[in-house]
Amino acid sequence: MKKRKSELTFWQKVVRYKTLLLMCVPAVLFFFLFNYVPLPGIWVAFVKYNYRDGIFGSKFVGLQNFEFLLSSGKLLSLTKNTILYNIAFILLGNFLAVFVAILLNEMQSKMFKKVSQTIMFLPYFISQVLVGILVFNLLNYDTGFVNGILTSLGLERWQPYSDPKVWPVLLVVIYLWQQTGYNSVVYFASIMGIDGEMMEAAKVDGANGFQRIRYIILPSLKPTIVILLLFALGGIVKGNFGLFYNIVGTNPILYETTDIIETYVYRATMTDFNFMTASAVGLYQSVVGFAIVMVVNYVVKKIEPDYSLF
């Protein structure tokens, strides 16, 4: 008598699903090599590292590297900047992505819809290095496009690279310009999955465009929005290094409002060769990010189990 699927042994399941398992091998190897093999390196955060003794031979100092970051106030400043930027990116990014997806759905002309999607997609594929060059040519004090317009109008030149207060707004705007088109595709695909008969029935019943959006489209997008927000919250303490480094660079005047965890770790490693502090900050970032994911997922699971990640 043939065994039922639930009665198959482990090795029988391996043989049965060998094709699917083989397809997973490249992804498993990738994560193992680049995520798990380097893990012993976190020991650097707990030692006073020197080249002669190496990672595991250096003097163990416990939490001294973390104490230095806390006492200097640098860790709190980096965490604040990173989280606040990511909150703005997540909230405004998702709002604009949903808004753009709904606008695309309401367009009647297929040609105009395709052209609009292409134009919005283009910024996403521009290298962060090129974005940094573009921003510099726009905002440069001496030869920038913006200051060229201001001087032609008889106004004073603007010095954004000497004013840290304007950069939170500038960086959020640049991020939204580059990411909104790409992020809207996920929501647009979800809207395309809504039953067309439901939309037609709403039209027949006299529902206008705003009513269809409020009572059909937005409720249908709720699961997608929640899942994407959960994934985004998992990286809320992970900054966009490419965006910040290529646009702000190593301008210490702007560090007050633009220095995030990634840029600090990069400078500590590549400029100051302070591997202990860089490792301590990196470990702190990973632990906090993991804790946030677990807490948020637990809350979501209590409120709406179907929307939780696990």
N, C-alpha and C positions, 0 to 999 in steps of 0.2 A: 504494500500500500504506500502510495506517495506521501511523503511528509508534507505537512502544511508549512507555509512560509514562517510562521511563528516558532516552529519546532526545529528550524535549521540551526546547525551549530555555527560557531564563529567562522571556522574555516570554510564551511559550505557557503556562508554568506559572502566571504571574500571571493570565492570562485564564481559565485553567481553574479556578483557586481564588479568583477575584475576590470571591465572596461571603464566604468565610472571612476573606480579607484585609481586607475592609471592616468586618467585625465586630471585627477587632483594632485598627482605627484609633483609636477612643476611648481604649482603654487605652494605646496607644503615645503619643498626644498628651498624656495625663495624665502619664505618666512623663517625657516630654520636657520639659514645661512646669515640673513641680514637682521633678524630680530632676536634670535636666541643664542647664537654663537657669541655675539659681542657682550652678552649679559655679564660675564665675569668682570668686565671692565668697570662696573659700578663700584667695585671695591676701592677704586681710586678716590671716591668721595669720602672714604673713612681713613685715609692714610696721608702722611706728608710725603708726597711722591718725589722721588729723585731718580735720575736716569741710571745711576750706578746700580742701585738695588732693585730697580724694576717695580712692577705693580705690587706683587705679593711679597717682596722683600723690604719694601719701604716701611717706615715706622707707623704703627697704628695709632691714630689720634682720636678715634671715636667720632663724636659729633662736632668737633671743633670747627670744621669747615662750614657747617650749617650755622653754628653760633656766630661766626664772623659775619655771615650774610644777614642774620637777624639783627645783630647789634648795630650794623652799619645802616640798617633800614633799606638796603638795596633790594632785598628779596621781596619785601612788601610793595615797594614801588614798581618792580618788574611785574609782579603778580597783578597789581591794580591795572597797569597799562594794558597788559595782555588780555585780561578778562574784559575790561571795558571796551576795548577795540572789538573783541570777538562778539560781545553782546550786540554791539552796533551792527557788525557784519551779519550776524545771524538774523536778528529781528528785521532790519531794513532789507537785507538780501532776500529773505523769504517773502516779505511783503511785496517787494517789487517783482520778484519772480512770479508770484501768483497773479499779480496785477497784469503783468505782460502776457502771461499764458492765457488769461481770460480775454484780453484784448485781441490776441491772435485768433482765439476761438470764435470771436464775434465778427471777425473780418469775413466778408463775403467773397472777395476776389482771391482766387487761389494763387494767381501770379503775384499779387501784392503781398500775400501772406508769405510766400516763399522768399521773396526779395527782402522782406522785413526780417525774417529769421536769419538769413545770410548776413545781413548788416549787423544784427545784434550778436551773432556768433563770432564775427571777426575779431573783436577785442580779446576774446578768450585765448585765441591762438597766437597773440602777439607776445613775444618773449618779455619777461620782466625786465631784462636789461634794456630792451628797446623802449619799454614804458618809462623806465628811469630817464633815458636820454630825452624822450619826448617831453616829460614833465620839466626837466632841466631847461630845455629850449623854450618852454612856455614861460617859466617863472624866473629865469636868470635875471639878475639885477641889471647887468650891463647890456646884454643883447637879447633878452627874452621878449617873446611876442607880446605878452601882457604889458610889460613896461614900455614897449614900443608904442602901443595904443595909448597908454596913459600919458606919455610925453607928447604925443601928437595932439592930445586934447588939452595940453597945458597943465596937467596934473602931476603931482609928485610921484616919483618912482616907488614901487612897492618892494619891500625886502622880506619875502617869506622865509628865506634861509637864515634870517636872524630873529625870527619871531616864532617861538615854539607853540604859541597859543593857537595859531591857524592850522597847524598840521593835523590835529585830530579830524577836523572837517575835511581837509584836502585828501587825507589818506582814505577816509570812508567813501568819499565821492569817487576816487580813482578805483577803489575795490569794486564798488557797485557798477561802475562803467565797464569794468573788465569781466565781471562774473555773472551779471544779471541775465544776459542772453543765454548762457549755458545752463544756468540753474532753472530757467523757465521751461526748458525742454522737458524736464521730468514732470512738472505740473501739467504741461500741455498734453503730454502723453496720457496722463491720468484723466484729463478732461475728454480726450478722444475715446477713452474706454467707457464713458457714461452711455447708457442705453439711449440711442437716438429716438426711440419711440417715446421715452419719458419726456424728452425735450419737446417733441412734436405735440404730445398730449397737453403739455403746459401751454404751448402757443395757442392750441385750439381752445383751451379753457380761458384764454384772455390774459395770461401772465406776460408782463412786459419783460424786457431784457434784464432789468435790475432784480425783478422778482425771481427769474430763472436762476440768476447768479446766486442770490441769497438762499433760496430754498432747495436748489438742486445741485449746482456746481460746487459751492463752498462745502456743504455737508459731505459731498462725494470726495472732496479733496482732503477731508480731515485726517483719515488714516495716513495718507502720504505725508502730510505736513507734520504730523506727530512723529513718524518714523525718522524723517529727515532732521527734525529738531533734536531728537535723541542722539543721532549720529553726530550732529554738529556740536552738541553739548559735550560729547566725549572729547572733543578737541578744543574746548574753550580755553584751556591753558596752553594751547599750542599755537604760537603766532605764525603769521605768514612771512617767513624770513625773506623770500624773494622780493616781495612787495616793499617791505620796510628797508632792507639793506640797499636795494638798487635805487630807491627814490631818496631816502634820507642819507644813506652812506654813513660815514664816520664823522658827522658834524656834531661835536659835543654840545653845541649851543642848543640843539634840539632834543637831546637825550631826555630832558625832563618829561616830555609828553610823547616821545616816539620810541623810547628804549623798551623793548620787550624781551622776554626770556631768551628767544633764539638769537637775537642780535648780541645780547650780553654774553651768552655762552660762546658765540663765534669769536668775539673780541678777546674773551678770557683765554681761549684756546690758541687762536692764530696770532694774536698780537702780544699778549702778556705771557703766553705759555703757562698759564695757571690752570693746569689740568684738574687739580683738586676742586677748586671752586666751580669750574665748568661742570664737572661730574656731579657735584652736590646739587647744583641748580637743576641739572637734567633729571636726576633721580627724584628730586622734589616735584618737578613738573609731571613726571610719569605717575607718581603715587597720587597726587592730587587729582589728575585727570581720571585715573581709574576709580577713585572714590566718588567723584562726581557722577560718573556713568552708573555706578552701582546704586547710588542714592536716588538719582532721577528715575532710573528704570524701576526701582522698588516702589516709588511713589506712583508712577504711571500704572504699574501692575496692580496696585491697590485700587486705583480709580477706574481704570479701563484695561483689564487683563489682555484683551485682544491686541492692544497697541504696544505692548511691551516687547523689548528685544529678545528676552529669554525669561 
